[in-house]
Amino acid sequence: MTVKNAWYENDSRFIPGHWQPAVLLDLALSRGLDSHRLLRGSGLFHEDILAGQAKLSPQQFLCLIDNSQRLLAADDSSFLFGQRLLPGHYGAASHALQQAGNLQQALDILRQQRALLSPLLSPRVLLDEQQVHIYWLDSCGACEQQRFLLEAGMTALVGMSRWLSGERLPWRCSFSHAQPRYVEQYWVHLGENVQFGAPLDVISLPREYLHKPWPGASLTAGKVVQQHSRAQLDELGFDASLLDRLYSHLLGNIRQAPQLDSVAAAFGMSASTLKRKLQKHGTHFQEQLDLARKHVAIYLYQVQGYSNDEVAAYLQFHDATNFRRSFKRWTGLAPSALRRLWQAS
């Protein structure tokens, strides 16, 4: 299967500087920081962003995030940034979010418009019988900034849903990293139902909230601005990053045990070119394949109720022992420990 859609990479300059980057810049400036120090190494000046014409690459945005974290040195920076992110002021895509009639529509818009609304962190939606789960993927090689983006992304979703629904929704947040010393910031901004050391970064909610009507939404205005937001994406020329496209391709072909050469061919490039592009994003093919396998394995365990042998066979592991060893490397947990973790949550 050939991947036909275009994508952006971490050096693609397409993020308007007066959108998400300006949100972080204004937060830092409000705390007395100097704009030149904040933008150092990004190749930009504050005047470029104020002019409304500057376009940042993900690399430049990540440089701004790194500078802000280091200079602010405050535990609440990511959460305050997240509170300001959604719906945001990002043209028609933000207007579409503001007119969403319920959480399902908002999640659909956020997923479809992720290049505009969440260019560094890609939200993925998964449903089981009781819950809706949104898990988060690194779109551009965030590396050290990944935790900052996760904290901000989950805070943005919690804050937006509370504002548009008119109520505090009972979100449950799980993070793969260990509990940090500033855990009170999680409780303040995300609620007390927060778990650390989880197998993946995910935020969950009972399914009954998906279709509960949100007050203030306009059906007519919503349809019009969604058309305009799709036109925004058409003008942009892509709606996802290279890592997003690769993840989707690996998921769709996971039972065929994807290999570097065949995947590179599907992307219309040589294996060496794909390796070089992934290295530019701070990752490699095996890491991306293991990520897709991990997510499929967790889904099969948690949602489908598969046994170890069934999951191993599904993922083309011929040795169940080797699969269990790989699963522990992916998640830090043995399958049996994962089940105990779910039962305790």
Buried (B, 14 or more C-beta within 10 A) or exposed (E): EEBEEEBBBBEBBBBBBBBBBBBBBEBBBEEEBEBEEBBBEBBBEBEBBBEEEBBBBBBBBBBBBBBBBEBBEBBBBBBBBBBBBBBBEBBBBBBBBBBBBBBBBBBBBBBBBBBBBBBBBBBBBBEEEEBBBBBBBBBBBBEEBBBBBBBBBBBBBBBBBEBBBEEEBEBBBBBBEEEBEBEEBBEEBBBEBBBBBBBBBBBBBEBEBBEEEBEEBEEEEBEBBBEEBBEBBEEBEBBBBBBBBBBBBBBEBBEEEBEBEEBBBBBEBEBEEBBEBBEBBBBBBEEBBBBBBBBBBBBBBBBEEBEBEBBBBBBEBEEBEEBBEBBBEBBEBBBEEBEEBEEEE
